């Protein structure tokens, strides 16, 4: 049984996708002007934000979800009324494929909670940028 569990863990690690460093760096540079404000507001360290992007696996925690909402709001991608402005993200993040952005807008579209909406969208964007 232990061997089976180890095998599953190994398969997960080997099969896990990661967001390429160049895309992580581009994202970090894009959110840098307001990253400190959002980090302090929700208690998310810069290191955690970066690691989460690299591993394309955001934690299912309220503080991180709201951190995502804050960064999307500051970017102008998520409006105060809870709508995603696709053109804003396409202009500010040309490193993300337009098809990925458009597909991810539907993630969480029915959510009223801005933190949940941003979390679902961010998770989708990270999966869209991730590579084997």
DSSP file (Angstrom, degrees, kcal/mol; ACC not computed):
  #  RESIDUE AA STRUCTURE BP1 BP2  ACC     N-H-->O    O-->H-N    N-H-->O    O-->H-N    TCO  KAPPA ALPHA  PHI   PSI    X-CA   Y-CA   Z-CA
    1    1 A X     >        0   0    0      0, 0.0     4,-2.2     0, 0.0     5,-0.2   0.000 360.0 360.0 360.0 -41.6    0.0    0.0    0.0
    2    2 A X  H  >  +     0   0    0      1,-0.2     4,-2.5     2,-0.2     5,-0.2   0.902 360.0  52.0 -62.3 -39.8    2.8    2.4    0.8
    3    3 A X  H  > S+     0   0    0      1,-0.2     4,-2.6     2,-0.2    -1,-0.2   0.898 108.0  51.5 -63.6 -39.7    4.5    1.7   -2.5
    4    4 A X  H  > S+     0   0    0      2,-0.2     4,-2.5     1,-0.2    -1,-0.2   0.922 110.6  48.2 -62.5 -44.6    1.2    2.5   -4.3
    5    5 A X  H  X S+     0   0    0     -4,-2.2     4,-2.3     2,-0.2    -2,-0.2   0.900 112.4  49.0 -62.4 -41.5    0.9    5.8   -2.5
    6    6 A X  H  X S+     0   0    0     -4,-2.5     4,-2.7     2,-0.2    -2,-0.2   0.897 110.2  51.6 -64.3 -40.8    4.5    6.6   -3.3
    7    7 A X  H  X S+     0   0    0     -4,-2.6     4,-2.6     2,-0.2    -2,-0.2   0.918 109.9  48.8 -62.8 -44.0    3.9    5.7   -6.9
    8    8 A X  H  X S+     0   0    0     -4,-2.5     4,-2.2     2,-0.2    -2,-0.2   0.912 111.9  49.4 -61.8 -42.4    0.8    8.0   -7.1
    9    9 A X  H  X S+     0   0    0     -4,-2.3     4,-2.5     2,-0.2    -2,-0.2   0.926 111.6  48.5 -62.7 -44.9    2.8   10.9   -5.5
   10   10 A X  H  X S+     0   0    0     -4,-2.7     4,-2.8     1,-0.2     5,-0.3   0.911 110.6  50.9 -62.3 -43.0    5.6   10.4   -8.0
   11   11 A X  H  X S+     0   0    0     -4,-2.6     4,-2.3     1,-0.2    -1,-0.2   0.889 111.1  49.5 -61.9 -38.6    3.2   10.3  -10.9
   12   12 A X  H  X S+     0   0    0     -4,-2.2     4,-1.0     2,-0.2    -2,-0.2   0.932 112.6  46.3 -65.3 -45.9    1.6   13.6   -9.6
   13   13 A X  H >< S+     0   0    0     -4,-2.5     3,-0.6     1,-0.2    -2,-0.2   0.933 116.2  44.2 -63.9 -46.7    5.0   15.3   -9.2
   14   14 A X  H 3< S+     0   0    0     -4,-2.8    -1,-0.2     1,-0.2    -2,-0.2   0.880 118.1  44.9 -66.0 -38.1    6.3   14.2  -12.7
   15   15 A X  H 3< S+     0   0    0     -4,-2.3    -1,-0.2    -5,-0.3    -2,-0.2   0.521  86.7 116.5 -85.2  -5.6    3.0   15.0  -14.3
   16   16 A X    <<  -     0   0    0     -4,-1.0     2,-0.2    -3,-0.6    40,-0.1  -0.370  59.3-135.9 -68.0 139.7    2.5   18.4  -12.7
   17   17 A X        -     0   0    0     38,-0.2     2,-0.3    39,-0.1   115,-0.2  -0.633  17.3-162.8 -91.7 153.9    2.5   21.4  -14.9
   18   18 A X  E     -A  131   0A   0    113,-2.7   113,-3.2    -2,-0.2     2,-0.5  -0.972  25.1-113.7-133.8 150.5    4.3   24.6  -14.1
   19   19 A X  E     -A  130   0A   0     35,-2.3   111,-0.2    34,-0.5     5,-0.1  -0.730  46.9-106.7 -80.5 128.1    4.0   28.1  -15.4
   20   20 A X    >>  -     0   0    0    109,-0.6     4,-2.2    -2,-0.5     3,-0.8  -0.199  23.3-118.5 -57.8 146.2    7.3   28.9  -17.3
   21   21 A X  H 3> S+     0   0    0      1,-0.3     4,-3.1     2,-0.2     5,-0.2   0.857 112.4  58.1 -55.3 -40.1    9.6   31.3  -15.5
   22   22 A X  H 3> S+     0   0    0      1,-0.2     4,-1.8     2,-0.2    -1,-0.3   0.870 109.4  44.8 -61.9 -35.5    9.4   33.9  -18.3
   23   23 A X  H <> S+     0   0    0     -3,-0.8     4,-2.5     2,-0.2    -1,-0.2   0.878 112.6  50.8 -75.1 -38.3    5.6   34.1  -17.9
   24   24 A X  H  X S+     0   0    0     -4,-2.2     4,-2.9     2,-0.2    -2,-0.2   0.941 111.5  48.5 -61.6 -46.5    5.8   34.2  -14.1
   25   25 A X  H  X S+     0   0    0     -4,-3.1     4,-2.4     1,-0.2    -2,-0.2   0.898 111.2  50.0 -61.3 -40.8    8.4   37.1  -14.4
   26   26 A X  H  X S+     0   0    0     -4,-1.8     4,-1.8    -5,-0.2    -1,-0.2   0.912 112.7  47.0 -63.3 -42.3    6.1   38.9  -16.8
   27   27 A X  H  X S+     0   0    0     -4,-2.5     4,-2.0     2,-0.2    -2,-0.2   0.935 111.7  50.3 -64.6 -46.4    3.1   38.5  -14.5
   28   28 A X  H  X S+     0   0    0     -4,-2.9     4,-1.0     1,-0.2    -2,-0.2   0.914 111.3  48.6 -59.4 -44.3    5.1   39.7  -11.4
   29   29 A X  H  < S+     0   0    0     -4,-2.4     4,-0.4     1,-0.2    -1,-0.2   0.862 109.4  54.0 -63.5 -35.4    6.3   42.8  -13.3
   30   30 A X  H  < S+     0   0    0     -4,-1.8     3,-0.3     1,-0.2    -1,-0.2   0.884 117.0  35.0 -67.0 -38.8    2.8   43.5  -14.4
   31   31 A X  H >X S+     0   0    0     -4,-2.0     3,-1.4     1,-0.2     4,-1.0   0.474  89.4 101.1 -95.6  -1.9    1.4   43.5  -10.8
   32   32 A X  H >X S+     0   0    0     -4,-1.0     3,-0.7     1,-0.3     4,-0.6   0.846  70.4  64.1 -53.1 -41.7    4.5   45.0   -9.2
   33   33 A X  H 34 S+     0   0    0     -4,-0.4    -1,-0.3    -3,-0.3     4,-0.1   0.780 122.6  17.8 -58.2 -26.1    3.1   48.5   -8.8
   34   34 A X  H <> S+     0   0    0     -3,-1.4     4,-2.2     2,-0.1    -1,-0.2   0.271  94.5 103.1-127.6   9.8    0.3   47.4   -6.4
   35   35 A X  H <X S+     0   0    0     -4,-1.0     4,-2.8    -3,-0.7     5,-0.2   0.893  82.4  51.5 -62.9 -40.5    1.6   44.0   -5.3
   36   36 A X  H  X S+     0   0    0     -4,-0.6     4,-2.6     2,-0.2     5,-0.3   0.911 109.3  50.2 -64.4 -42.0    2.7   45.4   -1.9
   37   37 A X  H  > S+     0   0    0      1,-0.2     4,-2.2     2,-0.2    -2,-0.2   0.944 115.6  41.8 -61.3 -48.8   -0.6   47.0   -1.2
   38   38 A X  H  X S+     0   0    0     -4,-2.2     4,-1.6     2,-0.2     6,-0.2   0.885 114.1  53.0 -67.7 -38.4   -2.6   43.8   -2.0
   39   39 A X  H  X>S+     0   0    0     -4,-2.8     5,-1.9    -5,-0.2     4,-1.2   0.940 112.9  42.8 -61.7 -48.0    0.0   41.6   -0.2
   40   40 A X  H  <5S+     0   0    0     -4,-2.6     3,-0.3     1,-0.2    -2,-0.2   0.901 110.4  56.5 -66.0 -40.6   -0.3   43.6    3.0
   41   41 A X  H  <5S+     0   0    0     -4,-2.2    -1,-0.2    -5,-0.3    -2,-0.2   0.850 123.0  24.6 -60.5 -35.2   -4.1   43.9    2.8
   42   42 A X  H  <5S-     0   0    0     -4,-1.6    -1,-0.2    -3,-0.1    -2,-0.2   0.330 106.7-113.9-117.6   7.1   -4.5   40.1    2.7
   43   43 A X  T  <5 +     0   0    0     -4,-1.2     2,-0.5    -3,-0.3    -3,-0.2   0.855  63.6 145.9  67.6  36.4   -1.4   38.9    4.4
   44   44 A X      < -     0   0    0     -5,-1.9    -1,-0.2    -6,-0.2    -2,-0.1  -0.927  42.6-135.3-108.5 124.4    0.1   37.2    1.4
   45   45 A X     >  -     0   0    0     -2,-0.5     4,-2.2     1,-0.1     5,-0.2  -0.412  17.4-121.6 -75.4 154.1    3.9   37.2    1.0
   46   46 A X  H  > S+     0   0    0      1,-0.2     4,-2.2     2,-0.2     5,-0.2   0.864 114.7  55.7 -59.8 -36.4    5.5   38.1   -2.3
   47   47 A X  H  > S+     0   0    0      2,-0.2     4,-2.9     1,-0.2    -1,-0.2   0.914 107.0  48.2 -64.5 -43.3    7.2   34.7   -2.2
   48   48 A X  H  > S+     0   0    0      1,-0.2     4,-2.7     2,-0.2     5,-0.2   0.930 110.4  51.8 -63.1 -44.5    3.9   32.8   -1.8
   49   49 A X  H  X S+     0   0    0     -4,-2.2     4,-1.5     1,-0.2    -1,-0.2   0.908 113.7  44.3 -59.0 -42.2    2.4   34.8   -4.7
   50   50 A X  H  X S+     0   0    0     -4,-2.2     4,-2.5     2,-0.2    -2,-0.2   0.934 113.3  49.5 -68.2 -47.2    5.4   33.9   -6.9
   51   51 A X  H  X S+     0   0    0     -4,-2.9     4,-2.5     1,-0.2    -2,-0.2   0.886 108.8  53.4 -60.9 -39.4    5.5   30.2   -5.8
   52   52 A X  H  X>S+     0   0    0     -4,-2.7     5,-1.3    -5,-0.2     4,-0.8   0.904 110.0  48.1 -63.0 -40.8    1.7   29.8   -6.4
   53   53 A X  H ><5S+     0   0    0     -4,-1.5     3,-0.6    -5,-0.2   -34,-0.5   0.929 111.2  50.0 -64.8 -45.1    2.2   31.2  -10.0
   54   54 A X  H 3<5S+     0   0    0     -4,-2.5   -35,-2.3     1,-0.2    -2,-0.2   0.922 117.0  40.0 -59.6 -45.3    5.1   28.9  -10.7
   55   55 A X  H 3<5S-     0   0    0     -4,-2.5    -1,-0.2   -37,-0.2    -2,-0.2   0.506  98.4-137.1 -85.9  -4.6    3.3   25.8   -9.5
   56   56 A X  T <<5S+     0   0    0     -4,-0.8     2,-0.2    -3,-0.6    -3,-0.2   0.870  70.3 113.2  51.5  41.6   -0.1   26.8  -11.1
   57   57 A X      < -     0   0    0     -5,-1.3    -1,-0.1    -6,-0.2     2,-0.1  -0.644  51.5-162.7-144.5  81.2   -1.8   25.7   -7.9
   58   58 A X        -     0   0    0     -2,-0.2     2,-0.1    61,-0.1    -9,-0.0  -0.413  28.7-109.9 -69.3 139.0   -3.4   28.5   -5.9
   59   59 A X        -     0   0    0      1,-0.1     2,-1.9    -2,-0.1    -1,-0.1  -0.389  21.7-122.7 -67.0 144.9   -4.3   27.6   -2.3
   60   60 A X        +     0   0    0      4,-0.1     2,-0.4    -2,-0.1    -1,-0.1  -0.437  69.2 127.8 -86.1  62.9   -8.0   27.4   -1.5
   61   61 A X     >  -     0   0    0     -2,-1.9     4,-2.4     1,-0.1     3,-0.3  -0.953  65.5-129.9-124.6 140.5   -7.8   30.0    1.2
   62   62 A X  H  > S+     0   0    0     -2,-0.4     4,-2.6     1,-0.2     5,-0.2   0.883 107.0  54.9 -55.7 -43.3   -9.9   33.1    1.5
   63   63 A X  H  > S+     0   0    0      1,-0.2     4,-1.8     2,-0.2    -1,-0.2   0.901 110.9  44.9 -61.7 -40.5   -6.9   35.5    1.9
   64   64 A X  H  > S+     0   0    0     -3,-0.3     4,-2.2     2,-0.2    -1,-0.2   0.895 111.4  53.2 -70.5 -38.3   -5.3   34.3   -1.3
   65   65 A X  H  X S+     0   0    0     -4,-2.4     4,-1.7     1,-0.2    -2,-0.2   0.918 112.2  44.7 -60.5 -43.4   -8.6   34.4   -3.2
   66   66 A X  H  X S+     0   0    0     -4,-2.6     4,-2.4     2,-0.2    -1,-0.2   0.810 107.3  58.7 -73.7 -29.5   -9.1   38.1   -2.1
   67   67 A X  H  X S+     0   0    0     -4,-1.8     4,-2.5    -5,-0.2    -1,-0.2   0.923 106.9  49.1 -60.4 -43.8   -5.5   38.8   -2.9
   68   68 A X  H  X S+     0   0    0     -4,-2.2     4,-2.6     1,-0.2    -2,-0.2   0.897 109.7  50.7 -61.8 -41.1   -6.3   37.7   -6.5
   69   69 A X  H  X S+     0   0    0     -4,-1.7     4,-2.4     2,-0.2    -1,-0.2   0.899 110.2  50.7 -62.7 -40.9   -9.4   39.9   -6.5
   70   70 A X  H  X S+     0   0    0     -4,-2.4     4,-2.8     2,-0.2    -2,-0.2   0.935 112.0  45.5 -62.8 -48.1   -7.3   42.9   -5.3
   71   71 A X  H  X S+     0   0    0     -4,-2.5     4,-2.0     1,-0.2     6,-0.2   0.909 114.3  48.3 -66.0 -40.5   -4.6   42.4   -8.0
   72   72 A X  H  X>S+     0   0    0     -4,-2.6     5,-1.7    -5,-0.2     6,-1.6   0.899 113.0  49.3 -64.4 -38.9   -7.3   41.9  -10.7
   73   73 A X  H ><5S+     0   0    0     -4,-2.4     3,-0.5    -5,-0.2    -2,-0.2   0.922 110.7  48.7 -65.2 -44.4   -9.0   45.0   -9.5
   74   74 A X  H 3<5S+     0   0    0     -4,-2.8    -1,-0.2     1,-0.2    -2,-0.2   0.846 109.4  53.5 -65.0 -33.7   -5.9   47.1   -9.4
   75   75 A X  H 3<5S-     0   0    0     -4,-2.0    -1,-0.2    -5,-0.2    -2,-0.2   0.756 112.3-122.1 -68.2 -24.1   -5.1   45.9  -13.0
   76   76 A X  T <<5S+     0   0    0     -4,-1.0    -3,-0.2    -3,-0.5    12,-0.2   0.501  85.2 113.4  89.2   5.9   -8.5   47.1  -14.1
   77   77 A X  S   <S+     0   0    0     -5,-1.7     8,-3.1    -6,-0.2     2,-0.6   0.855  74.6  44.9 -78.0 -37.1   -9.3   43.5  -15.3
   78   78 A X  B    S-B   84   0B   0     -6,-1.6    -2,-0.3     6,-0.2     6,-0.2  -0.943  84.7-146.2-110.8 117.7  -12.0   43.0  -12.6
   79   79 A X    >   -     0   0    0      4,-3.0     3,-2.2    -2,-0.6    -6,-0.1  -0.354  27.4-108.6 -78.2 161.3  -14.4   45.9  -12.2
   80   80 A X  T 3  S+     0   0    0      1,-0.3    -1,-0.1     2,-0.1    34,-0.1   0.731 121.3  59.9 -59.9 -20.3  -16.0   46.8   -8.9
   81   81 A X  T 3  S-     0   0    0      2,-0.1    -1,-0.3    33,-0.0    -2,-0.0   0.398 123.0-105.5 -88.9   2.3  -19.2   45.4  -10.3
   82   82 A X  S <  S+     0   0    0     -3,-2.2     2,-0.4     1,-0.3    -2,-0.1   0.715  75.3 132.5  85.6  21.5  -17.7   42.0  -10.8
   83   83 A X        -     0   0    0     -4,-0.0    -4,-3.0     2,-0.0     2,-0.5  -0.854  52.7-130.0-106.6 143.0  -17.2   42.0  -14.6
   84   84 A X  B     -B   78   0B   0     -2,-0.4     2,-1.0    -6,-0.2    -6,-0.2  -0.782  11.0-148.1 -90.0 131.0  -14.0   41.0  -16.3
   85   85 A X    >>  -     0   0    0     -8,-3.1     4,-1.4    -2,-0.5     3,-0.7  -0.825  12.7-171.6 -99.1  96.5  -12.7   43.4  -18.9
   86   86 A X  H 3> S+     0   0    0     -2,-1.0     4,-2.5     1,-0.2     5,-0.2   0.861  80.6  58.4 -58.2 -40.1  -11.0   41.1  -21.4
   87   87 A X  H 3> S+     0   0    0      1,-0.2     4,-2.0     2,-0.2    -1,-0.2   0.860 102.1  55.4 -62.7 -34.5   -9.4   43.9  -23.4
   88   88 A X  H <> S+     0   0    0     -3,-0.7     4,-2.6     2,-0.2     5,-0.2   0.948 111.2  42.5 -62.4 -48.5   -7.6   45.2  -20.3
   89   89 A X  H  X S+     0   0    0     -4,-1.4     4,-2.6     1,-0.2    -2,-0.2   0.879 112.1  54.0 -69.1 -35.9   -5.9   41.9  -19.6
   90   90 A X  H  < S+     0   0    0     -4,-2.5    -1,-0.2     2,-0.2    -2,-0.2   0.876 113.8  43.4 -64.7 -35.1   -5.1   41.3  -23.3
   91   91 A X  H  < S+     0   0    0     -4,-2.0     3,-0.5    -5,-0.2    -2,-0.2   0.910 122.0  37.2 -73.6 -43.2   -3.4   44.7  -23.4
   92   92 A X  H  < S+     0   0    0     -4,-2.6    -2,-0.2     1,-0.2    -3,-0.2   0.712 126.0  36.7 -84.7 -20.8   -1.5   44.3  -20.1
   93   93 A X    ><  +     0   0    0     -4,-2.6     3,-2.1    -5,-0.2    -1,-0.2  -0.507  59.6 157.5-131.0  64.9   -0.7   40.6  -20.4
   94   94 A X  T 3   +     0   0    0     -3,-0.5     4,-0.1     1,-0.3    -1,-0.1   0.642  69.6  74.2 -65.3 -10.5    0.0   39.9  -24.1
   95   95 A X  T 3  S+     0   0    0     -3,-0.1     2,-0.5     2,-0.1    -1,-0.3   0.557  83.4  78.0 -78.3  -7.9    1.9   36.8  -22.9
   96   96 A X  S <  S-     0   0    0     -3,-2.1    -3,-0.1    -7,-0.2    33,-0.1  -0.899  94.4-111.7-101.9 128.9   -1.4   35.1  -22.2
   97   97 A X     >  -     0   0    0     -2,-0.5     4,-2.2     1,-0.1     3,-0.4  -0.286  17.2-129.1 -59.6 138.9   -3.1   33.7  -25.2
   98   98 A X  H  > S+     0   0    0      1,-0.2     4,-2.8     2,-0.2     5,-0.2   0.867 109.5  56.0 -56.3 -39.1   -6.4   35.5  -26.1
   99   99 A X  H  > S+     0   0    0      1,-0.2     4,-2.2     2,-0.2    -1,-0.2   0.867 106.7  50.2 -63.3 -36.3   -8.2   32.2  -26.3
  100  100 A X  H  > S+     0   0    0     -3,-0.4     4,-2.2     2,-0.2    -2,-0.2   0.946 111.8  47.1 -66.5 -48.1   -7.1   31.4  -22.7
  101  101 A X  H  X S+     0   0    0     -4,-2.2     4,-1.3     1,-0.2    -2,-0.2   0.941 114.1  47.0 -59.0 -49.0   -8.3   34.7  -21.4
  102  102 A X  H  X S+     0   0    0     -4,-2.8     4,-0.6     1,-0.2     3,-0.3   0.896 113.3  48.7 -62.3 -40.3  -11.6   34.5  -23.2
  103  103 A X  H >< S+     0   0    0     -4,-2.2     3,-0.6    -5,-0.2     4,-0.3   0.849 109.7  52.5 -67.1 -33.9  -12.2   30.9  -22.0
  104  104 A X  H >< S+     0   0    0     -4,-2.2     3,-1.1     1,-0.2    -1,-0.2   0.714  90.7  75.2 -78.1 -20.3  -11.3   31.8  -18.4
  105  105 A X  H 3< S+     0   0    0     -4,-1.3    -1,-0.2    -3,-0.3    -2,-0.2   0.854  92.2  56.0 -59.8 -33.2  -13.8   34.7  -18.2
  106  106 A X  T X< S+     0   0    0     -3,-0.6     3,-1.7    -4,-0.6     2,-0.5   0.737  84.0  99.5 -72.3 -20.5  -16.6   32.1  -17.9
  107  107 A X  T <  S-     0   0    0     -3,-1.1    14,-0.1    -4,-0.3    17,-0.0  -0.541 105.3  -2.8 -67.3 117.7  -14.9   30.6  -14.9
  108  108 A X  T >  S+     0   0    0     -2,-0.5     3,-1.9    12,-0.1    -1,-0.3   0.566  90.2 136.3  78.8   8.2  -16.7   32.0  -11.9
  109  109 A X  T <  S+     0   0    0     -3,-1.7    -2,-0.1     1,-0.3    -3,-0.1   0.828  73.6  49.6 -58.1 -32.0  -18.9   34.2  -14.1
  110  110 A X  T 3  S+     0   0    0     -4,-0.4    -1,-0.3     7,-0.0     2,-0.2   0.526  88.4 109.5 -85.8  -4.5  -21.9   33.2  -12.0
  111  111 A X    <   -     0   0    0     -3,-1.9    -4,-0.0     1,-0.2     0, 0.0  -0.508  48.0-169.2 -72.6 135.7  -20.1   34.0   -8.7
  112  112 A X        +     0   0    0     -2,-0.2     2,-0.5     5,-0.0    -1,-0.2   0.749  68.3  86.0 -90.0 -29.8  -21.3   37.0   -6.8
  113  113 A X  S  > S-     0   0    0      1,-0.2     4,-2.6     2,-0.0     5,-0.2  -0.620  70.5-151.6 -76.4 118.5  -18.3   37.0   -4.4
  114  114 A X  H  > S+     0   0    0     -2,-0.5     4,-2.5     1,-0.2     5,-0.2   0.834  94.4  53.9 -62.7 -33.5  -15.5   38.9   -6.0
  115  115 A X  H  > S+     0   0    0      2,-0.2     4,-2.2     1,-0.2    -1,-0.2   0.930 112.2  43.3 -67.0 -44.5  -12.8   36.8   -4.2
  116  116 A X  H  > S+     0   0    0      2,-0.2     4,-2.4     1,-0.2     5,-0.2   0.904 113.7  52.1 -65.5 -41.8  -14.3   33.5   -5.4
  117  117 A X  H  X S+     0   0    0     -4,-2.6     4,-1.9     1,-0.2    -2,-0.2   0.929 112.3  44.9 -60.5 -47.1  -14.8   34.9   -8.9
  118  118 A X  H  X S+     0   0    0     -4,-2.5     4,-3.2     1,-0.2     5,-0.2   0.895 111.4  54.0 -64.9 -40.6  -11.1   36.1   -9.1
  119  119 A X  H  X S+     0   0    0     -4,-2.2     4,-2.6     1,-0.2     5,-0.2   0.928 109.8  45.9 -60.9 -47.3   -9.9   32.8   -7.6
  120  120 A X  H  X S+     0   0    0     -4,-2.4     4,-1.8     1,-0.2    -1,-0.2   0.899 115.9  46.6 -64.3 -39.7  -11.6   30.7  -10.2
  121  121 A X  H  X S+     0   0    0     -4,-1.9     4,-2.6    -5,-0.2    -2,-0.2   0.924 112.7  48.8 -68.2 -44.6  -10.5   33.0  -13.0
  122  122 A X  H  X S+     0   0    0     -4,-3.2     4,-2.8     1,-0.2     5,-0.2   0.912 109.8  51.9 -62.5 -43.1   -6.9   33.1  -11.8
  123  123 A X  H  X S+     0   0    0     -4,-2.6     4,-2.2    -5,-0.2    -1,-0.2   0.916 111.2  48.1 -59.1 -43.3   -6.7   29.3  -11.4
  124  124 A X  H  X S+     0   0    0     -4,-1.8     4,-2.1    -5,-0.2    -2,-0.2   0.917 111.4  49.9 -63.2 -44.6   -8.0   29.0  -15.0
  125  125 A X  H  X S+     0   0    0     -4,-2.6     4,-1.6     1,-0.2    -2,-0.2   0.916 110.7  49.6 -61.4 -43.5   -5.4   31.5  -16.3
  126  126 A X  H  X S+     0   0    0     -4,-2.8     4,-1.6     1,-0.2     3,-0.2   0.914 110.8  49.1 -63.5 -42.1   -2.6   29.7  -14.5
  127  127 A X  H  < S+     0   0    0     -4,-2.2    -1,-0.2     1,-0.2    -2,-0.2   0.871 110.0  53.1 -64.0 -34.9   -3.6   26.3  -16.0
  128  128 A X  H  < S+     0   0    0     -4,-2.1    -1,-0.2     1,-0.2    -2,-0.2   0.789 114.1  41.3 -70.0 -27.8   -3.8   28.0  -19.4
  129  129 A X  H  < S+     0   0    0     -4,-1.6  -109,-0.6    -3,-0.2    -1,-0.2   0.664  94.9 104.5 -90.3 -18.7   -0.2   29.3  -19.0
  130  130 A X  E  <  -A   19   0A   0     -4,-1.6     2,-0.3  -111,-0.2  -111,-0.3  -0.269  49.9-167.6 -70.1 149.1    1.2   26.1  -17.5
  131  131 A X  E      A   18   0A   0   -113,-3.2  -113,-2.7  -115,-0.0    -2,-0.1  -0.906 360.0 360.0-130.9 159.5    3.3   23.7  -19.4
  132  132 A X              0   0    0     -2,-0.3  -113,-0.1  -115,-0.2    -2,-0.0   0.480 360.0 360.0 -69.2 360.0    4.6   20.2  -18.8
